[in-house]
Amino acid sequence: YAKLPLDLKVKQDQTTFLYDRDSNLLTTFDAGVDRKSISIDKMPIVLREAVIAAEDEDFYTHSGVDMVAIVRAAWANLTGGEIEEGGSTITQQYVRNVYPEVGTERTVERKIKEALLAIKLERELPKNKILERYLNTIYLGNGAYGVEAASKTYFRLRANDLNLVRSALLAGIISSPESFDPVDHPVDAKIRRDYVLERMAQLGFITEAEAQEAMRKRIKVHQPAKGYEREPAAYFIDWTRRYLQDEFHGRTFTGGFRVDGTLDPQWQNAAQNAIESNLSLEPGTPAAAL
């Protein structure tokens, strides 16, 4: 524990590069939005409460560690089961997202290192400062990092202007940005949002009546801009982005990965030329998929 380094300066984000099979650069992945950090005073209380209700109801009382999750990981390791990530505290999640030396392997050793760093961080920083850092770095889907970026991406608003319904929606995305993407999966996003509202009512952050009224609201978000949609091999790029997000979540846009793709540029060009030379854009022309 004493020898574990704790750098309080957050590591700078690095762009990820995607190449084809001939090592030609296809595109880059970065957040593509304003990553400006904001102080916790500019984060609405209702947003903070929504995140705590969704991710860590004991945030203000624990020492940074969920002992139940650690014991569960150790038991899974002993019995050959799969170590789950669920149950990590906000502090543990922050440590896992920010410190690359923690790693992403689902092993009991990694869990212990994550827990020790979380305890160490709790002794260095006050709770609100940890929560502020967490909310400024957490990945919320569609290349958006932090609540300020996510608020602009989905609502065209500053985080300071978020209401209860929008705060609950963002809080619901945290656990699985790909599964609860409100753009691509609005039904699942609403189910998760309503769960967050229920938890907020159970914890006394809002009344049951307020929760029920908020649940009646539809999901309304803007379509995020994607700069690569007009690039060659756009479908391949989009599929790869989704795969990386499913595997690495937010690190897709900050991890500085080199991704060696499988796409063969000559085959891709030949395929596109074959379709374009045989099918026109006139009305009634059959659609083509390859």
C-alpha positions as CSV (number, residue, x, y, z in Angstrom):
1,Y,0.0,0.0,0.0
2,A,2.8,2.4,0.9
3,K,4.6,1.8,-2.3
4,L,1.7,2.4,-4.6
5,P,2.1,5.7,-6.4
6,L,-0.8,8.1,-6.4
7,D,-0.5,10.9,-9.0
8,L,-3.2,13.5,-8.4
9,K,-2.7,15.0,-11.8
10,V,-5.1,13.3,-14.3
11,K,-3.3,11.8,-17.3
12,Q,-3.9,13.7,-20.6
13,D,-6.2,12.1,-23.1
14,Q,-4.6,10.6,-26.2
15,T,-6.2,10.0,-29.6
16,T,-6.8,6.5,-30.9
17,F,-5.8,5.7,-34.5
18,L,-7.6,3.1,-36.7
19,Y,-5.7,1.6,-39.6
20,D,-6.7,-0.7,-42.5
21,R,-4.9,-4.0,-43.0
22,D,-2.2,-2.3,-45.1
23,S,-1.4,0.2,-42.2
24,N,-3.1,3.1,-43.9
25,L,-4.8,5.5,-41.5
26,L,-8.6,5.3,-41.8
27,T,-9.6,7.7,-39.1
28,T,-9.0,8.8,-35.5
29,F,-11.2,8.5,-32.5
30,D,-11.3,11.3,-29.9
31,A,-14.0,12.9,-27.9
32,G,-14.8,15.4,-30.6
33,V,-16.5,17.7,-28.0
34,D,-15.7,20.3,-25.4
35,R,-13.9,18.4,-22.6
36,K,-13.7,21.5,-20.4
37,S,-13.9,20.6,-16.7
38,I,-16.3,22.4,-14.5
39,S,-16.4,22.9,-10.7
40,I,-18.8,20.9,-8.6
41,D,-20.6,24.2,-7.8
42,K,-21.7,24.3,-11.5
43,M,-23.1,20.8,-11.4
44,P,-26.8,20.8,-10.2
45,I,-27.5,19.1,-6.9
46,V,-30.1,17.0,-8.7
47,L,-27.4,15.7,-11.1
48,R,-25.1,14.8,-8.2
49,E,-27.9,13.0,-6.4
50,A,-28.9,11.1,-9.5
51,V,-25.4,9.8,-10.0
52,I,-25.0,8.8,-6.3
53,A,-28.4,7.1,-6.5
54,A,-27.4,5.2,-9.6
55,E,-23.8,4.3,-8.8
56,D,-23.0,4.6,-5.1
57,E,-25.6,5.4,-2.5
58,D,-23.0,5.2,0.4
59,F,-20.5,7.5,-1.3
60,Y,-20.4,10.1,1.5
61,T,-20.0,7.5,4.2
62,H,-17.6,4.8,2.9
63,S,-13.8,4.9,2.9
64,G,-13.6,4.5,-0.9
65,V,-14.0,0.7,-1.0
66,D,-16.9,-1.8,-1.4
67,M,-15.7,-4.8,0.6
68,V,-18.5,-6.9,-0.6
69,A,-17.4,-6.4,-4.2
70,I,-13.8,-7.4,-3.3
71,V,-14.9,-10.5,-1.5
72,R,-17.1,-11.4,-4.4
73,A,-14.1,-11.0,-6.8
74,A,-11.9,-13.1,-4.5
75,W,-14.6,-15.9,-4.4
76,A,-15.0,-15.8,-8.1
77,N,-11.3,-16.1,-8.5
78,L,-11.1,-19.1,-6.2
79,T,-14.1,-20.9,-7.8
80,G,-13.3,-20.2,-11.4
81,G,-16.2,-17.8,-11.9
82,E,-16.2,-14.6,-13.7
83,I,-15.3,-11.4,-11.8
84,E,-17.9,-8.8,-12.3
85,E,-17.3,-5.0,-12.2
86,G,-20.7,-4.2,-10.7
87,G,-20.7,-2.8,-7.2
88,S,-17.6,-0.6,-7.4
89,T,-17.8,2.7,-5.6
90,I,-17.5,6.0,-7.4
91,T,-14.0,6.3,-6.0
92,Q,-13.0,2.9,-7.4
93,Q,-14.5,3.7,-10.8
94,Y,-12.6,7.0,-10.9
95,V,-9.3,5.1,-10.0
96,R,-10.0,2.5,-12.7
97,N,-10.8,5.1,-15.4
98,V,-7.9,7.5,-14.6
99,Y,-4.9,5.4,-13.6
100,P,-3.8,3.1,-16.4
101,E,-1.6,1.1,-14.1
102,V,-4.7,-0.4,-12.5
103,G,-5.4,-2.2,-15.7
104,T,-8.7,-3.6,-17.1
105,E,-8.2,-7.3,-16.5
106,R,-10.9,-9.0,-14.4
107,T,-8.5,-10.4,-11.8
108,V,-8.6,-10.3,-8.0
109,E,-5.1,-8.8,-8.0
110,R,-6.3,-5.9,-10.1
111,K,-9.4,-5.5,-7.8
112,I,-7.1,-5.2,-4.8
113,K,-4.8,-2.6,-6.4
114,E,-7.9,-0.6,-7.4
115,A,-9.2,-0.8,-3.8
116,L,-5.9,0.3,-2.3
117,L,-5.6,3.3,-4.6
118,A,-9.2,4.2,-3.9
119,I,-8.5,4.2,-0.1
120,K,-5.4,6.3,-0.7
121,L,-7.3,8.8,-2.8
122,E,-10.0,9.1,-0.2
123,R,-7.3,10.1,2.3
124,E,-5.8,12.7,0.0
125,L,-9.0,14.4,-1.4
126,P,-12.3,15.4,0.1
127,K,-15.4,13.7,-1.1
128,N,-16.7,16.5,-3.2
129,K,-13.4,16.9,-5.0
130,I,-13.5,13.2,-5.8
131,L,-17.0,13.5,-7.1
132,E,-16.1,16.5,-9.1
133,R,-13.2,14.7,-10.8
134,Y,-15.4,11.7,-11.4
135,L,-18.2,13.7,-13.0
136,N,-15.6,15.5,-15.2
137,T,-14.0,12.4,-16.5
138,I,-16.7,9.7,-16.7
139,Y,-17.5,8.5,-20.2
140,L,-21.2,9.1,-21.2
141,G,-21.3,7.7,-24.7
142,N,-21.0,9.2,-28.2
143,G,-17.5,10.6,-27.5
144,A,-18.7,12.7,-24.6
145,Y,-16.5,12.9,-21.5
146,G,-17.8,14.5,-18.3
147,V,-21.2,15.9,-17.6
148,E,-20.5,19.2,-19.3
149,A,-19.6,17.5,-22.6
150,A,-22.5,15.0,-22.3
151,S,-25.0,17.8,-21.6
152,K,-23.9,19.7,-24.7
153,T,-23.9,16.5,-26.8
154,Y,-27.3,15.3,-25.9
155,F,-29.2,18.4,-25.0
156,R,-27.2,21.4,-26.3
157,L,-27.2,22.8,-22.8
158,R,-24.6,23.5,-20.1
159,A,-24.5,21.0,-17.2
160,N,-25.6,23.8,-14.9
161,D,-29.0,23.9,-16.7
162,L,-29.8,20.2,-16.4
163,N,-33.2,19.3,-14.8
164,L,-34.2,16.2,-13.0
165,V,-35.3,14.2,-16.1
166,R,-32.1,15.0,-18.0
167,S,-29.9,14.4,-14.9
168,A,-31.4,11.0,-14.4
169,L,-30.9,10.1,-18.0
170,L,-27.2,11.0,-17.9
171,A,-26.7,9.1,-14.6
172,G,-28.3,6.0,-16.1
173,I,-25.8,6.0,-19.0
174,I,-22.8,5.6,-16.8
175,S,-23.0,1.9,-16.1
176,S,-23.1,0.9,-19.8
177,P,-22.7,3.8,-22.3
178,E,-23.3,1.5,-25.3
179,S,-26.4,-0.3,-23.9
180,F,-28.1,2.8,-22.6
181,D,-27.2,5.1,-25.4
182,P,-30.3,7.4,-25.6
183,V,-29.7,8.0,-29.4
184,D,-29.4,4.4,-30.5
185,H,-31.4,2.7,-27.7
186,P,-34.0,5.1,-26.4
187,V,-36.2,2.4,-24.9
188,D,-33.4,0.9,-22.8
189,A,-32.2,4.4,-21.9
190,K,-35.7,5.2,-20.6
191,I,-35.9,2.0,-18.6
192,R,-32.6,2.8,-17.0
193,R,-33.5,6.5,-16.4
194,D,-36.7,5.4,-14.7
195,Y,-34.7,3.1,-12.5
196,V,-32.5,6.0,-11.4
197,L,-35.6,8.1,-10.6
198,E,-36.9,5.2,-8.5
199,R,-33.6,5.0,-6.6
200,M,-33.7,8.7,-6.0
201,A,-37.2,8.5,-4.5
202,Q,-36.1,5.5,-2.3
203,L,-33.2,7.5,-1.0
204,G,-35.3,10.6,-0.3
205,F,-33.7,12.8,-2.9
206,I,-37.1,13.4,-4.5
207,T,-40.6,12.5,-3.7
208,E,-42.5,9.5,-5.2
209,A,-44.8,12.0,-7.0
210,E,-41.8,13.8,-8.5
211,A,-40.4,10.5,-9.7
212,Q,-43.7,9.4,-11.3
213,E,-44.1,12.7,-13.0
214,A,-40.6,12.5,-14.4
215,M,-41.1,8.9,-15.6
216,R,-43.9,10.1,-17.9
217,K,-41.5,12.3,-19.8
218,R,-40.3,11.0,-23.2
219,I,-36.6,10.7,-24.1
220,K,-35.6,13.8,-26.1
221,V,-32.0,14.1,-27.2
222,H,-30.1,15.6,-30.2
223,Q,-28.3,13.5,-32.8
224,P,-24.6,13.8,-32.0
225,A,-22.4,14.9,-34.9
226,K,-20.1,12.2,-36.3
227,G,-17.3,13.6,-38.4
228,Y,-16.5,10.3,-40.1
229,E,-19.9,9.6,-41.6
230,R,-18.8,10.8,-45.0
231,E,-15.4,9.1,-45.0
232,P,-14.6,6.0,-47.1
233,A,-15.5,2.8,-45.2
234,A,-17.8,4.7,-42.9
235,Y,-19.8,1.6,-41.9
236,F,-16.6,-0.3,-41.0
237,I,-15.4,2.7,-39.0
238,D,-18.7,2.9,-37.1
239,W,-18.8,-0.8,-36.4
240,T,-15.2,-0.7,-35.1
241,R,-16.0,2.3,-32.9
242,R,-18.9,0.4,-31.4
243,Y,-16.8,-2.7,-30.8
244,L,-14.1,-0.7,-29.1
245,Q,-16.6,1.1,-26.9
246,D,-18.1,-2.2,-25.9
247,E,-14.7,-3.6,-25.0
248,F,-12.9,-0.5,-23.6
249,H,-15.7,2.0,-23.0
250,G,-14.3,5.6,-22.6
251,R,-10.8,4.6,-23.3
252,T,-11.7,4.2,-26.9
253,F,-11.4,8.0,-27.2
254,T,-8.6,8.7,-24.7
255,G,-6.4,5.6,-24.5
256,G,-4.1,6.4,-27.4
257,F,-4.7,2.9,-29.0
258,R,-3.3,1.8,-32.3
259,V,-6.0,-0.4,-33.9
260,D,-4.9,-2.6,-36.8
261,G,-8.2,-3.1,-38.7
262,T,-9.0,-5.9,-41.0
263,L,-10.4,-3.8,-43.9
264,D,-8.7,-4.4,-47.3
265,P,-8.8,-1.0,-49.1
266,Q,-8.5,-2.6,-52.6
267,W,-11.4,-5.0,-52.0
268,Q,-13.4,-2.2,-50.4
269,N,-12.9,0.1,-53.4
270,A,-13.7,-2.7,-55.9
271,A,-16.9,-3.5,-54.0
272,Q,-18.0,0.1,-53.9
273,N,-17.2,0.6,-57.6
274,A,-19.2,-2.6,-58.5
275,I,-22.3,-1.2,-56.8
276,E,-22.0,2.3,-58.0
277,S,-21.4,1.2,-61.6
278,N,-24.5,-1.0,-61.6
279,L,-27.0,1.0,-59.5
280,S,-28.0,4.6,-59.9
281,L,-29.4,7.0,-57.4
282,E,-32.7,7.4,-59.3
283,P,-36.0,6.8,-57.4
284,G,-37.0,3.1,-57.4
285,T,-33.4,1.8,-57.7
286,P,-32.9,-1.2,-55.5
287,A,-30.9,-0.6,-52.3
288,A,-27.6,-2.4,-52.0
289,A,-25.8,-4.0,-49.0
290,L,-22.5,-5.8,-49.1
